[in-house]
Amino acid sequence: RLAGARNSGAALVAAGETLHRRWDFGDLPEQRPVAHGDMQFRVFPAIEDRGQGVARVEAATQAEAEVLIREAVVRLAELALPQQAKELRRRIAEDREFVLLVQGLELDRPLPDAVAHRVFAECFVPADALPPRTRAAFEALIEAHRAALAESSDRVIAELRATLQAWRLVRVAREQMRGFESAVADVDAQLAALMPSEFIATTPEPWLAQLPRYLKAIARRLERLPGHERRDAELARRIAPFAAAWRKLARSAERAPPAAQHFRWMLEEFRVSLFAQDLGTRMPVSEKRLAAELAALR
């Protein structure tokens, strides 16, 4: 139970900053007025993950504060349930297939840490739930969802295993492509966007579960490429302006708004509809729909 976590070290000091290993820093109001000389403005209290604990910070916007709090709550949940977190990491580290599948893929943190973080996030603060802002709410959250941790683990691990299996098949197919520089460069850019080093943490649901299908569509494209270079180039040209628009949107802000994220996954569905139509799409998608979505964003 949480009592064990409460009795452990409450805070650490690093570089002049207090790191909290449990919720002992008070409530987090949604905003706080601040006076600076004759100026009045608002700050948005938050906590930020520091790896070994969390630190109180002030965000510039409410949206930024919620993102920071969500990540920090995941860390506090892992610290509140250390045995469960340790067992989950051990399970991944000892999964030989998992370890072999991830070889050659650059990740921003060791695989056991990345998977554990995602599992705890899905279990305690999924994207459709607001993060807690008080100690009482946090402790109630842990007690209410701790029993679902095993189910979340199984689901996330299954999704990631399927993703890595599909990624390995794409890598094999890609290595066999000689003399198709333009198509291979396009595939490489798509793979870099789909599976950056932080993809385990940052790919939202329900799209994490769709990564295997997107990767299978890439494999189909590569399989069909020899002898059909002209058709492949034409399909790629239909995607190019929307892919360029997404890259510009993604660069314009550190965290793209939800509407931009929807456009981003519409783009992946459009690729499936062109290169592997038999795999099906999760939504109606076409150039007209993408153009309308992009116009609304702009």
N, C-alpha and C positions, 0 to 999 in steps of 0.2 A: 504494500500500500504506500501512499504518499509519505507516511510518517518517516520512513527510512530516508527519503530524499530531503525532508525538512531538517533532519538531524545532521546531514552531511554539511560540508563547507558551504556557507551561504554565498560568499563573494570572494573574488580574487582581485588583486590589484595588478594591472599591467600597463606600463607606460602612462601612469597617472590617471588611469581610468578604472572605475569599479566594474568588475565583471560579476554578474549575478548568475548563480547556478540553480536558483529557484526563484519563485515569484515573491520577492521580499522588497520590492521597490515601489510599492503603492499602486494606485489606479492609474490608468492612462486615459484622461479625458480626450474627447475628439479634437478639441482645440484649446488654446490658451492665449489670452491677449497679452501683448508685450508692449511696453512703452520704451522708446529710445529717444531721449530728448523730447522734442515736440511731436515726434512721429508715433503713431499707434499702428500696430500690425499684429497678425496672428501667427502662431507657430502650432505645429501639430505633434504633440508628444508621441513618441514611439520607442520601441526597443529594437536593437539590431543584433543579429547573430554575430558572435565573435569566435565561434568554434568551440572554445572551452566554456563558454557562458554567453550571456547577453549583456548589452550595455544600453542605458537610457540615452536617447538621442532626440533631436527635434527635427522633424521633416518639414520641407517647404510646402507640401501640399497634403491634403487628406488622403489622396490616392497613394502617394508615396509612403505615407505612414502605414497604411493598411498592408502594403506589400512587405514593408520591413517587419511589422508586427507578426504577420503570418509566418515568415521565415524564422523569426526568433522564437515563436511559440513551438514550432517543430523542434528546435533545439532544446527548449525547456521540457518538452514531452519526452525526448530521448533521455534527458538527465533525470526526469521523474521516474522513468521505467528503465533503469540501467541494465537489469538482467535481460529483459526482453530485447533491448537494443543490441546487447552483446551477443545473444543467441542468434539474432537475425544476421548480424555480420558474420558470425561463425558459419552459419548455414550457407551463405553466399561464398565465402572464402573456400569452403570445402566442396563446393559444387564444381567438379572437374570440367563438366561440359560448359558451364557458364564461363569459367575462367579461360578456357580455350577459345570460346566463341568471341570473346572481347579482345583477343590479341590483335594488335594492329589498329585498334580504334583508340584514338586519343580521348581521354576523359579528364575532366577538371579535378577529379578526386578519385581515390581508389574505389574500385567497383563495390566492395562491401559497404563503404560509407555512402556512396551515391544511392545504392538501392535502399539501404536502411532509411536514409533521409526521405526518399520518395514514399516509402511505405508509411512512415509516420505522418507525412504530410497528407496523404490520401485518407488515412484513418482519422486524424484529429482535426485537420483544417483543410478540407477539400475546397476547391475553387468556388463552389457555390455557397459556402458558409462564411459568415463574418468571424474574424478571429476574436478571442476574448480580450477584454480590456481591464479585468479585475482579477485578483487572486482567486476569489470565490468562483468566478466563472471558469477560470482555467482549471481549478481542481475538480469542478463538476464535469468539465469536458473530459478530463482524464478518466474519471470514474465511469462516465457514461459510455466511453468508446474503447476502453482498454480490452474488453472481451472480443472486439471486432478486429484486433490487430492481426491475428492469425489469418483471417479471411482476406484482409487487405494485403498481407504478405503474399499469399498464394496468387492472388489476382495480378498484382504488379509484377511478380517474378515471372508468371506465365506470359504476360504481355511483353516483357523485356526479352525473355528467351526467344519468343517467336520473332521479335524484331531483329535480334542478333543472328538468328538462323537465316532469315531472309537477307540480311546485310551480307553475310558470308557468300551466299549464292550470287548476289550482285557483284561482289568483288571478283569472284571466279569468272563470271561472264565478262566483266569489264577487262580483265587481263587478257582475254582471248581476242579482243577487238584491236586489230591492226589496220591502219590506214583509214580510220574513221575519226580523225582528230576533232572535227567540229561537234559531232554527236557525243563523243566521249567527254569533251570539255563541258558540254551542257549537262551531262549526267553528273560529272564531278561537282559542278556548281549546285545542282539539286541535292546531292548527297551532303554537301557541306552545310546547306541550309536545313536539311532534315535532321541531321545528326551532328550538331556541333558538340564541342567537348562537354557542355553542360546540359545536353538534351534530356538526360534522365530526370533532372530536376525541373527543367523549364517547359517541356512539352506538356501542354494542358490536356486533361481529359475533356472530351472523349477521344482526342486525337492521338494520344500515346498508344491507344489500342489499335489505331488505324495505321500506324507506321509499317507493320508487316505488309499490308495491302499496297501501300505506296511503293515499298521496296520491290514487291512482286511485279508491280507495273513497270518499274525500271528494268527488271530482269527480262520481262516480255519484250520491252522495246529493244534491248540489246540482242535478244535472240532473233528478232525479226529484221534487224538492221541490214545484214549482208544481202545485197541484191535489191534493197528497197531504200537506198540512200536518199533518193529524191523525195520520196514520200515522207521519210523521217524529217528531212530538212524543212519541208512545207509545214508539217505539224509543229515543229519547233518554232517556226516563224510566227505561228498563231499564238503561241504562249509568250514569246519574248517580250512584247510591250507590257504585259501584265506582270511578268517576273521583274522587269526593270522598275515598274511602279512600286512593287512591294519592297524591293531593296531600298528605294528612296524613302518610302514610309518608315521602314525599319531603322534607317539611319537618322531620321528626323527627331527621334526621341528615344531615350534610353529604354522606355517601356511603351510599346505601341498600345494604343487604346483597344478595348475589346472589339470594336467594329473593324479595326484594321486587322486584328487577329482572325476574325471571321473571313475577311478577304483572303488572308494568307492561306487558310485551309480550303477555301473555295478553289484557289489556284491549284492545290494538289489534287483536288477532285477533278478539275478540268484536265490535268495531265492524265489521270486514270481514264477519263472518258475518251481521250484521243489515242493513247498508246495501248490500253488494255481494257477495252470497253466491257469485255466479258466478266471482269472483276466487279463491276457495278460501282455506283457512287452513292454516298450518303445523302446527297441533296441534288435537286435539279441544278445543272450548271451548264453554261454556254458563254460564248464571247459576249453576247448581249447582256447577260446577267452580270458578268464580271465588270463590264464597262459601266453598268448602272451602279454597281456597288462602289467602284472606284470614284465615280462622279460624286456620289453621296459623301464619301470620305473627304474629297477635296473641297 
